Amino acid sequence: MNEQLVRDLEKDFDHLVFSPDESRVVAWKNYGTEATVWDTVTGTKIVTIQAEMNRWYWSPNGKELISHDFRITNVWDATTGQYLRSIEAMYDISEE
């Protein structure tokens, strides 16, 4: 992986997840408002997605990113950052 990218990721982000083929990485901060995708070889930023989400995951084929907070799961194009669709959890939180 690109050495400068490694330093930047360690310094600026709390979480990161590699794509299935490890050619890209998505990184984000706790309570952040965006996630950024980089090329792991060149260290080039591919896209930044503006979304307040707690977790990010790659689809098995690496073409999509899945973001999740406590109720909503969104699917994004991993190259363009375009929002594709979402699923909202339909459950009630018990007050017991």
C-alpha positions in Angstrom: 0.0 0.0 0.0 1.1 3.6 -0.7 3.2 4.7 2.3 1.9 8.3 2.4 -1.6 6.9 2.3 -0.8 4.7 5.3 0.4 7.7 7.3 -2.6 9.8 6.3 -5.1 7.1 7.2 -3.5 6.5 10.6 -3.4 10.3 11.4 -6.8 11.4 10.1 -9.3 8.5 10.4 -10.7 6.1 13.1 -11.9 3.3 10.8 -11.0 1.8 7.5 -12.1 -1.2 5.4 -10.4 -2.6 2.3 -12.2 -3.6 -0.8 -12.4 -7.3 -1.5 -9.4 -7.1 -3.9 -7.6 -4.7 -1.6 -7.2 -2.2 -4.5 -9.2 0.5 -2.6 -9.9 1.5 1.0 -12.8 3.4 2.5 -12.1 5.4 5.7 -14.1 7.5 8.1 -14.1 9.2 11.5 -16.3 8.4 14.5 -19.3 10.7 14.3 -18.1 12.0 11.0 -20.1 13.3 8.1 -18.3 11.6 5.3 -16.4 8.6 4.1 -13.5 8.7 1.6 -12.3 6.1 -0.9 -8.7 5.9 -2.0 -6.7 3.8 -4.5 -4.3 1.8 -2.3 -1.5 1.7 -4.8 -1.3 5.3 -5.9 -2.8 6.9 -2.8 -5.2 8.9 -5.0 -8.6 9.9 -3.6 -11.3 8.4 -5.7 -14.5 9.9 -4.1 -15.8 11.4 -0.8 -19.3 10.5 0.1 -21.2 12.9 2.3 -23.2 10.9 4.8 -23.4 10.6 8.6 -23.1 6.9 9.0 -21.5 4.8 11.7 -20.2 1.9 9.6 -19.1 1.3 6.0 -18.8 -2.1 4.2 -17.9 -3.2 0.7 -20.2 -5.3 -1.5 -18.7 -8.7 -2.4 -17.9 -7.6 -5.9 -16.4 -4.2 -4.7 -18.6 -2.1 -6.9 -20.8 -0.8 -4.1 -20.3 0.6 -0.6 -22.9 -0.1 2.1 -23.3 2.4 4.9 -25.2 1.7 8.1 -26.3 3.6 11.2 -28.8 2.4 13.7 -31.9 2.3 11.5 -30.9 2.9 7.9 -28.7 1.0 5.4 -27.7 2.9 2.3 -26.0 1.5 -0.9 -23.6 3.8 -2.8 -21.7 3.4 -6.1 -18.1 2.9 -4.9 -16.5 4.8 -7.8 -18.8 7.8 -8.2 -20.3 8.1 -4.7 -23.8 8.2 -6.2 -26.5 7.1 -3.8 -28.3 4.0 -5.1 -30.9 2.9 -2.6 -31.7 2.5 1.1 -33.4 0.1 3.5 -34.9 1.3 6.7 -35.2 -1.0 9.7 -38.8 -1.5 10.8 -38.6 -2.3 14.4 -39.4 -0.6 17.7 -36.9 -0.1 20.5 -38.2 -1.5 23.7 -38.4 1.0 26.6 -38.1 -1.7 29.3 
